Amino acid sequence: MVRAEKGVNKLSVKDTFRRWLILALVACAVMLGMSVWLTAAAIGNVLQLKWSLSPNEVGWLVTAVQLGFVIGAFGAAVFNLADLLPARVYFSVSAALAGCANAGLVVANNYEWALALRFLTGFCLAGVYPPSMKMIATWFRTSRGMAIGTIVGALTVGKASPYLFKAIGESSFSVVIWGTSLAALISGLLVGLLYKDGPHGFQRASFSWKHILVVINHRPTRLATYGYLGHMWELYAMWTWVPAFMLASFSSWSGQVESSRIEFWVDLSSFGVISIGGAGCIWGGLMADRIGRKKLVKAAMLVSGSCCVVVGFLFGQSPWLLLPLLLVWGFFVVADSAQFSAMVTEVAPQNVVGTALTLQTSLGFLLTMLTIQGVPFLTEIVGWKWSFAFLSLGPLAGIQCIRKLKGIHKGSG
């Protein structure tokens, strides 16, 4: 018997089967498309030697992607692109352009060109991640938390992939760049050729400057967004700098400051620590559908926020002690990410869901610029051992916002 969706609509057997195929398709496309995000972080040490960069300048190679994404996403929100353009076209063109911008790093001959290309990469990726969540929501009403969790899980694995390319290519600059760029191009082709919207499409919106004000003035949407900001305060700073943290810790433990063997294991470990978040996202989606999104995000932020502090006590200790904690942190730091987006699809006025998702995402990534640059600044003052501790403030604030949301909105746990 086919399970009924919420409300009066039922999916046919054919559509029930198709939605799982679509979920697999979009998840694969997101994983491939988002692989270009952390390429500069993965090859940061190569670029640092090539252009004599400081740690802060290496950080800006990641921050430039965040800035490009913010501007692209905010522009999309202002002009309601996610609600006006066909998702298939918007996603596929954006993914292809992101791959081209990323490939430009191969011929970039100075730091300034690299920054511009990273900015363009982030700008184009604003048409990949936010639309993908709305695309999947058109196929899923029940199990929406699991479905969007799968998408964010795929995004997480994709963002970890440059470290895998680097390990396989023995720190080859070109292997990382060409591998991730090709993946983004394939992503655009997959969606452009195979994706179709589901039967639960959102109300189409005509252009209006008022839509962004509707989102800002809607208190449940604001609180869900504030919770997301607390989550984002921690997430990207952790993803960006945990490889450097591991390199410093492993080197301190072994007594070898320069070692290709240590770097190889750091690259593999970085891929594992970041990509395990993919499993965390799927787990988070399943648990959110079972116990409620608000309970899930509070639990995940409690664990990840604690890891921000505890990880400092294991700096310089055996990797066999440090890695298990980092894997736990990597699992929980992103396990709740999709649920903030799922909350917005449920609490926001339905004719501006795309704009609400894009605005939420753009503000979150704007905030990450502060913490990405903040970690190396603090490292110079307190060292790697305690430089992650301040990230725990984000989850703490996020938990308080979700408690307030629960008090005014009883849906979704």
C-alpha positions in Angstrom: 0.0 0.0 0.0 1.4 3.4 -0.9 2.0 5.7 2.0 0.0 8.9 2.0 1.8 12.2 2.0 0.6 14.9 4.4 -2.6 16.5 3.4 -4.9 15.0 0.9 -2.4 14.1 -1.8 -1.1 10.6 -2.4 1.8 9.5 -4.5 1.3 6.8 -7.1 3.5 3.7 -7.0 5.3 5.1 -10.0 6.0 8.5 -8.3 7.0 6.8 -5.0 9.7 4.9 -6.9 10.7 8.0 -9.0 11.2 10.2 -5.9 13.9 7.9 -4.6 15.6 7.9 -8.0 15.4 11.7 -8.0 16.8 11.8 -4.5 19.8 9.7 -5.6 20.2 11.8 -8.8 20.2 15.1 -7.0 22.4 13.8 -4.1 25.0 12.6 -6.7 24.8 15.9 -8.5 25.2 18.0 -5.3 28.2 15.8 -4.2 29.9 16.3 -7.5 29.0 20.0 -7.9 30.1 21.0 -4.4 33.5 19.3 -4.7 35.0 22.6 -5.9 34.3 24.4 -2.7 37.3 23.5 -0.6 39.9 23.0 -3.4 41.9 26.0 -2.3 41.8 24.8 1.3 43.1 21.4 0.3 46.0 22.8 -1.8 46.5 25.8 0.6 50.0 24.6 1.6 51.0 24.3 -2.1 49.8 27.8 -2.8 51.3 29.2 0.4 54.8 28.0 -0.8 54.2 29.1 -4.4 53.2 32.6 -3.6 54.7 33.1 -0.1 51.3 33.5 1.6 50.6 34.0 5.2 48.0 31.8 7.1 45.5 34.7 6.9 45.9 34.9 3.1 45.4 31.2 2.8 42.2 31.7 4.8 41.1 34.3 2.4 41.2 31.8 -0.4 38.4 30.0 1.4 36.7 33.2 2.6 36.5 34.4 -1.0 34.3 31.4 -1.8 32.1 32.2 1.1 31.8 35.9 0.0 31.0 34.9 -3.6 28.4 32.5 -2.4 26.9 35.1 -0.1 26.6 37.8 -2.8 25.3 35.2 -5.3 22.7 33.9 -2.8 21.7 37.3 -1.6 21.2 38.5 -5.2 19.2 35.4 -5.9 17.0 36.1 -2.9 16.5 39.8 -3.8 15.5 38.9 -7.3 13.6 35.7 -6.3 15.6 33.6 -8.8 14.9 30.4 -6.9 11.2 31.0 -7.2 11.2 32.3 -10.8 13.7 30.2 -12.7 13.2 26.5 -13.5 15.3 24.6 -10.9 16.8 22.3 -13.5 18.2 25.2 -15.6 19.3 27.2 -12.6 21.2 24.3 -11.0 22.8 22.9 -14.2 24.1 26.2 -15.6 25.4 27.2 -12.1 27.3 23.9 -11.6 28.9 24.1 -15.0 30.1 27.7 -14.5 31.4 26.8 -11.0 33.5 24.0 -12.6 34.9 26.4 -15.2 35.8 29.0 -12.6 37.5 26.4 -10.4 39.5 25.1 -13.4 40.9 28.6 -13.9 43.2 28.1 -10.8 45.4 26.0 -13.1 46.4 29.0 -15.1 46.2 31.6 -12.3 49.7 33.1 -12.0 49.2 35.2 -8.8 47.3 35.4 -5.5 44.9 38.2 -6.7 43.7 36.1 -9.7 43.2 33.1 -7.4 41.0 35.2 -5.1 38.9 36.4 -8.0 38.4 32.9 -9.3 37.5 31.6 -5.8 34.9 34.4 -5.5 33.4 33.4 -8.9 33.3 29.8 -7.9 31.3 30.7 -4.7 29.1 33.0 -6.7 28.1 30.2 -9.1 27.6 27.7 -6.3 24.8 29.9 -5.0 22.8 28.3 -7.8 23.6 24.8 -6.8 23.1 24.3 -3.0 19.9 26.3 -2.2 17.9 25.2 -5.2 18.7 21.6 -4.6 16.9 21.7 -1.2 13.8 23.1 -2.9 14.1 20.6 -5.7 13.9 17.7 -3.3 11.2 19.3 -1.2 8.9 19.1 -4.4 9.2 15.3 -4.1 9.1 14.8 -0.4 6.5 15.9 2.2 6.8 12.9 4.5 10.4 12.0 5.2 11.5 15.5 4.1 14.0 15.7 6.9 15.7 12.5 5.7 15.6 13.6 2.1 17.1 17.0 2.7 19.6 15.4 5.1 20.7 13.2 2.3 21.3 16.2 0.1 23.4 18.0 2.7 25.2 14.7 3.4 26.1 14.5 -0.3 27.3 18.2 -0.1 29.5 17.3 2.9 31.1 14.4 1.1 31.6 16.6 -2.0 33.3 19.2 0.1 35.7 16.6 1.5 36.6 15.2 -1.9 39.5 17.6 -2.6 41.4 16.0 0.2 40.9 12.6 -1.3 42.0 13.8 -4.7 45.1 15.3 -3.0 45.9 12.1 -1.2 45.5 10.0 -4.3 47.4 12.4 -6.5 50.2 12.6 -3.9 49.6 16.3 -3.3 49.4 17.1 -7.0 48.0 20.6 -7.6 46.5 19.6 -11.1 44.9 16.4 -9.9 42.9 18.3 -7.3 41.8 21.1 -9.6 41.0 19.1 -12.7 39.3 16.3 -10.7 37.0 18.6 -8.9 36.3 20.8 -11.9 35.3 17.8 -14.0 33.0 16.6 -11.2 31.2 19.9 -11.2 30.7 19.8 -15.0 29.2 16.3 -14.7 26.9 17.5 -12.0 25.4 20.1 -14.3 24.9 17.6 -17.0 23.1 15.1 -14.7 20.6 17.6 -13.5 20.2 19.3 -16.9 19.4 16.0 -18.7 17.6 14.0 -16.1 15.9 16.1 -13.4 12.2 17.0 -13.3 10.2 18.7 -10.5 8.0 16.6 -8.3 4.3 16.7 -7.7 4.5 18.8 -4.6 5.7 22.0 -6.2 5.7 25.3 -4.3 3.5 28.2 -5.3 5.2 30.1 -8.1 6.0 33.7 -7.3 6.1 36.7 -9.5 8.9 39.2 -8.9 8.3 41.5 -5.9 10.8 43.4 -3.7 8.4 42.7 -0.8 9.2 39.0 -0.7 12.4 39.5 1.1 10.6 41.7 3.7 7.9 39.0 4.2 10.7 36.6 5.1 12.5 39.0 7.5 9.2 40.0 9.3 8.1 36.4 9.8 9.2 35.5 13.3 9.3 31.6 13.0 11.4 32.0 9.9 13.7 34.4 11.7 14.2 32.1 14.7 14.9 29.1 12.4 17.5 31.3 10.6 19.1 32.4 13.9 19.5 28.8 14.9 21.1 28.2 11.5 23.5 31.1 12.1 24.6 29.5 15.4 25.3 26.3 13.5 27.2 28.1 10.8 29.4 30.0 13.3 31.1 26.6 14.0 30.8 24.5 10.8 32.9 26.1 8.1 35.7 27.2 10.5 35.9 23.6 11.6 36.0 22.2 8.1 38.5 24.8 6.9 41.0 24.6 9.8 40.8 21.0 11.2 43.3 19.7 8.6 45.8 22.4 9.7 45.0 21.5 13.4 45.7 17.8 12.7 48.9 18.6 10.9 50.2 20.6 13.8 49.0 18.0 16.3 50.4 15.0 14.5 53.7 16.8 13.9 53.9 17.8 17.6 53.2 14.2 18.6 55.7 12.6 16.2 58.4 15.3 16.5 58.5 15.7 12.7 57.6 19.1 11.5 58.0 18.3 7.8 57.0 14.9 6.6 55.3 13.8 3.4 54.0 10.7 5.3 52.4 12.8 7.9 50.8 15.0 5.3 49.4 12.0 3.5 47.7 10.7 6.6 46.4 14.2 7.4 44.8 14.4 4.0 43.2 11.0 4.4 42.1 11.9 7.9 40.7 15.2 6.8 38.6 13.5 4.1 37.3 11.1 6.8 36.6 13.7 9.4 34.7 16.0 6.9 33.0 13.3 4.9 31.7 11.4 7.9 29.3 14.3 8.2 27.5 12.8 5.2 26.5 9.9 7.4 25.7 12.4 10.2 23.3 14.3 7.9 21.4 11.1 6.9 21.2 10.0 10.6 20.1 13.5 11.5 17.3 13.4 8.9 16.1 10.0 10.1 16.1 11.1 13.7 14.5 14.4 13.0 11.6 12.6 11.2 11.3 10.4 14.3 11.8 12.7 17.3 11.3 16.1 15.7 13.7 18.6 14.0 14.0 20.9 17.0 15.1 18.1 19.4 17.6 16.8 16.9 19.3 20.1 16.2 19.6 20.9 19.9 21.2 17.5 20.6 23.6 17.9 17.6 24.6 21.4 18.6 25.2 20.3 22.2 27.6 17.5 21.1 29.5 19.5 18.5 29.7 22.6 20.7 31.3 20.4 23.4 33.8 19.0 20.9 35.0 22.6 20.2 36.3 22.7 23.7 37.3 19.1 24.4 39.4 18.8 21.2 42.0 21.2 22.7 42.8 18.8 25.5 43.9 16.1 22.9 46.1 18.4 20.8 49.6 16.9 20.5 48.4 13.5 21.9 48.4 10.3 20.0 46.4 10.4 16.7 44.6 7.3 18.0 43.1 9.4 20.8 42.5 12.6 18.7 41.0 11.0 15.6 38.0 9.4 17.3 37.0 12.7 18.8 37.4 14.5 15.5 35.3 11.9 13.8 32.5 12.4 16.4 32.8 16.1 15.9 32.7 15.8 12.1 29.6 13.6 12.4 27.6 15.9 14.6 28.9 19.3 13.4 26.7 19.0 10.2 24.1 16.4 11.3 21.6 19.2 12.0 22.4 21.4 9.0 19.6 20.1 6.7 17.0 20.4 9.4 17.3 24.1 9.6 16.5 24.2 5.9 13.7 21.7 6.4 12.3 23.9 9.1 12.2 26.9 6.8 10.3 25.0 4.1 7.7 24.2 6.8 7.4 27.5 8.7 8.0 30.1 6.0 5.1 31.5 3.9 4.8 28.9 1.1 5.0 31.4 -1.8 8.4 32.6 -0.7 10.1 29.4 0.4 12.9 29.6 -2.2 13.6 33.2 -1.2 13.6 32.2 2.5 16.0 29.3 1.9 18.4 31.5 -0.1 18.3 34.3 2.4 18.9 32.0 5.3 21.8 30.4 3.5 23.4 33.7 2.4 23.3 35.1 6.0 24.8 31.9 7.3 27.7 32.0 4.9 28.3 35.6 5.5 28.8 34.8 9.2 31.3 32.0 8.4 33.7 34.6 7.0 34.2 36.0 10.5 35.0 32.6 12.1 37.2 31.3 9.2 39.4 34.4 9.6 39.0 34.3 13.4 40.6 30.9 13.9 44.1 31.7 12.6 44.0 35.1 14.4 43.3 33.2 17.7 45.9 30.6 16.9 48.6 33.3 16.9 47.5 34.3 20.4 46.6 31.0 22.2 48.0 28.4 19.8 46.2 25.6 18.1 45.3 23.9 21.4 42.5 26.4 22.3 41.8 28.2 19.0 38.6 26.2 18.4 37.1 26.8 21.8 35.4 30.1 20.8 33.4 28.2 18.1 31.3 26.7 20.9 29.5 30.1 21.3 27.6 29.5 18.1 25.9 26.2 19.1 25.1 27.6 22.5 23.3 30.6 20.9 21.6 28.3 18.3 20.1 26.1 21.0 18.5 29.1 22.7 16.9 30.3 19.4 15.4 26.8 18.7 14.0 26.7 22.2 12.2 29.9 21.5 11.0 28.6 18.1 9.5 25.5 19.8 7.5 27.8 22.0 5.7 29.5 19.1 5.7 26.8 16.5 4.5 23.3 17.6 5.2 21.5 14.3 8.3 19.3 13.6 9.0 18.4 17.2 
